[in-house]
Amino acid sequence: MAKICEITGARVRRGGKIHRSGLAKKKGGIGRHVTKVIKRDVEPNLRTKRIWVPELNRFIKVKLTARALKTIGKNGAYATLKKAGIIK
């Protein structure tokens, strides 16, 4: 399955890790030098949760990020899921 939050739309992003070698000038070296840049994936903090929706009197199973879970706690399950288009 895709690693996408159903509420916020957060997805896997591509990034780069910079490898440096050498000792910093501050520590008595000749400075740090970039040796290579490694491609890496930055994945969202996803969870699969069963959310109780009192208005519908049932559970809804969604894949969401920790941030979306905080949004549900703040705005309520029904309003958040309706705005995301999960509930009609």
N, C-alpha and C positions, 0 to 999 in steps of 0.2 A: 504494500500500500504506500501511497505517497506520504511524505513527511511534511504535511501541511496542516496548520491549525484551521479548523472549520469556522472559527469565530473571527480571529484577527487576520488570517491569511498569511501568517508567518511561514516561511519556507526555508529550505536549505540554501545558504549563500556560499559563494566561493570567496576565499580570502587568500592571503599570503603571509607566510612566516619568514621573517628575515633572519638568516644565519649570519652571525658576526664572529670573527676570530680576533685574537690579540688582546692585549692588556690596555685598559684605559689610560690616557695621559695622566689623569689625576692620581693614578696608582703607580706611576713611574714607567709606563709603557710608551709605545709610539702611537697609540690610538687604536680604536676598534675599526675593523674593515669588513665590509659586506662581502661574503664569499659566495652566497647563493640565496635565491628566494624560492621557497617551497610552496607549492599550491596546496591548500587544505580546504576542507568543508567545515562551515560553521553551522551546526544543526540546532534547530529550535528545541526548547525544553518541553517536549510533548508528553502528554499523559492521555490515556483512554479512561474516561469517567462515565459513570451513570449519574445523571443529574436529575433530581426529583423536581418536577414542575407541578406545583400545587394547582394551578389553573386548569391543567389537563388531567390532573389526578393520576399521573403515570411517570415512569422514568424515561429519559431520553439518553441514548448512548452516543457520546461525541468524543472526538479526538481533539484535544485543545492544549494550549500552552499554559504554563503557570500564571502568566500575566492575564490570560483570558479567564482563568479560574478566579482571580482577584476581581475582574470586571463583573463576573456573575455574582460574586459576593456583594459587590457594591450596588449594582443596578437591578439585580434580581434575575432569576433564571428565564422567566417567560419573556421579559423585555429584551434581554440580550440575545436569546436564541431566535426571537422573531426578527430582530434587526439584522441578524446574520443570514436570515432566509432558511434556517433549518426547520422552523415551525411556520406553517402557513396561517 
